[in-house]
């Protein structure tokens, strides 16, 4: 009977997505790790050349994953320090398929994913992933490594315009393991 109860207990647990408060992924993860029967996974990224300062950033900013029984733990998780809410659909926590979690753990076994800092080049075609120019595509015209910025040539109102922006909001070709191609 004990093994059947143990199987049922394990079956009721699942992986769920947790939304953290702004820039509080680490606080939320640390708080959730103190709860009994809650497993936490916060995938983070580093760039080896920037590892001197070793500031690992969340792979999915504002989100982390936790494995728990929603019937017994959702309230404790929802009110944990650093947590904004458990991601839900129609008031039911959204279950993350086990295969997705297996894949995430395979690409970042210790929770840290090293993104190789490939040399960016003038002439690279890039897409802006956040900020004022989000979704716009342009061509790198100049690298400004001292300030970790790039100058990009955009077509704005029918004329070429050069704009200097932070390289962290630009998707360079094939630099992120989750990007296509």
Secondary structure by P-SEA (a helix, b strand, c coil): caaaaaaaaaaabbbbbbbcccccaaaaaaaaaacccbbbbbbbbbbccccccccccccccccccccccccccaaaaaaccccccccccccccccccaaaaaaaaaaccccccccccccccccbbbbbcccccccbbbbbccccccccbbbbbbbcccbbbbbbbbccccccccccccccc
